[in-house]
Amino acid sequence: MKIWESQHTFSHPWETVTQALWQKYPNPLNPHVVGVDIVDRRVTEEGNLFSERLMTTEWGLANWVKKLIGFEEHAYAHEISTVDPKE
């Protein structure tokens, strides 16, 4: 199930974009991401950087909010990213 999708073109060198993508989490600006598991990471035949990751997050919601929405202690996200150096 896809809930959200975004697309952005960075005007930076390929090396900077790829390093930033691979080192995106964890970082101090997003402390809610507490774990990242890499499912697949490769350069495709077309020369694109492909990355698929599963992320564990902790949002620190109040207990009453968790009970109201049925939220457990952790939430999980599935991220698929493709970086095209030509575009």
C-alpha positions as CSV (number, residue, x, y, z in Angstrom):
1,M,0.0,0.0,0.0
2,K,1.4,3.4,-1.0
3,I,0.4,6.2,1.2
4,W,2.8,8.9,0.2
5,E,5.2,9.7,-2.6
6,S,7.4,12.7,-3.3
7,Q,10.0,13.6,-6.0
8,H,12.7,16.3,-5.9
9,T,15.6,17.2,-8.1
10,F,18.8,18.2,-6.3
11,S,21.2,20.7,-7.9
12,H,24.3,19.1,-6.3
13,P,27.0,16.8,-7.6
14,W,26.2,13.1,-7.9
15,E,28.7,12.2,-5.1
16,T,27.1,14.6,-2.6
17,V,23.5,13.4,-3.4
18,T,24.5,9.7,-3.1
19,Q,26.4,10.1,0.2
20,A,23.5,12.1,1.6
21,L,21.0,9.4,0.6
22,W,23.0,6.6,2.1
23,Q,23.6,8.5,5.4
24,K,20.1,10.0,5.7
25,Y,19.2,8.2,9.0
26,P,19.9,8.2,11.8
27,N,20.7,11.9,12.3
28,P,20.1,14.4,15.1
29,L,17.5,16.4,13.1
30,N,15.3,13.3,12.9
31,P,15.6,11.6,16.4
32,H,12.3,9.7,15.9
33,V,14.1,7.3,13.5
34,V,15.7,4.8,15.8
35,G,16.6,2.0,13.4
36,V,17.2,1.5,9.7
37,D,17.5,-1.9,8.0
38,I,18.7,-2.0,4.4
39,V,16.8,-4.4,2.2
40,D,18.5,-3.6,-1.1
41,R,21.0,-1.0,-2.2
42,R,22.6,-1.0,-5.7
43,V,23.4,0.8,-8.8
44,T,21.0,-0.3,-11.5
45,E,21.8,-1.2,-15.1
46,E,20.7,2.4,-16.1
47,G,23.2,3.9,-13.7
48,N,20.7,4.9,-11.0
49,L,21.2,4.5,-7.3
50,F,18.5,2.3,-5.9
51,S,17.9,1.9,-2.2
52,E,15.1,0.1,-0.3
53,R,15.0,0.4,3.5
54,L,12.8,-0.4,6.5
55,M,12.8,2.2,9.3
56,T,11.7,1.9,12.9
57,T,10.4,5.1,14.4
58,E,9.5,6.3,17.9
59,W,7.2,9.3,18.0
60,G,7.0,9.8,21.8
61,L,3.2,10.2,21.8
62,A,1.3,10.5,25.0
63,N,-0.1,7.2,26.3
64,W,-3.7,8.3,25.9
65,V,-3.1,9.2,22.3
66,K,-1.5,5.8,21.6
67,K,-4.6,4.1,23.1
68,L,-7.0,6.3,21.1
69,I,-5.4,5.6,17.7
70,G,-4.2,2.0,18.5
71,F,-0.6,3.0,18.2
72,E,2.1,0.7,19.5
73,E,5.5,1.9,20.9
74,H,7.1,1.8,17.4
75,A,5.9,2.5,13.9
76,Y,7.5,1.2,10.7
77,A,8.1,2.8,7.3
78,H,9.2,1.3,4.0
79,E,11.3,3.6,1.9
80,I,12.2,3.1,-1.8
81,S,14.5,5.7,-3.3
82,T,15.9,6.1,-6.8
83,V,18.5,8.7,-7.6
84,D,19.0,9.4,-11.3
85,P,22.3,11.1,-12.0
86,K,21.2,12.3,-15.4
87,E,18.1,14.0,-14.2
